[in-house]
Amino acid sequence: MKPAERYDWIENFLRVAQRRLGTVRYTVDICDSYFVDAYIKAVKCTFQPTMFGAYRCRQLGRDLSHMAKVRRLKRHRSGLGDMRSMGFPSWVWSYYLPKNPD
């Protein structure tokens, strides 16, 4: 899948989740196993399986970062608390859609 198609898929995933949950903002990150699994299945990319938590997918991280740089997504830091003892990072970027101008 080409990068533009992957970016569209990520935006669509966020829009559908927002509508389904009726929230103003729905965030995703690389530790969200439901989101990561759906991305891997949709774009058929390589990943590194893990014993617990979300699989590691470098392409997803690059796509999210690029989308934030070109302002298709916004991001903020999310702390993971005491999860470091289980091998998780102390924080991750959480990504969400910017507000619509309407």
HUJOFEN-V112249 format. One record per run of one state. SS is the DSSP state (H for helix, E for strand, C for the rest). FROM is the first residue (numbers start at 1). TO is the last residue. If there is no record, write none. Layout:
SS&FROM&TO, SS&FROM&TO
This chain:
C&1&2, H&3&21, C&22&27, E&28&28, C&29&32, H&33&43, C&44&47, E&48&48, C&49&55, E&56&56, C&57&57, H&58&69, C&70&73, E&74&79, C&80&80, H&81&86, C&87&90, E&91&96, C&97&102
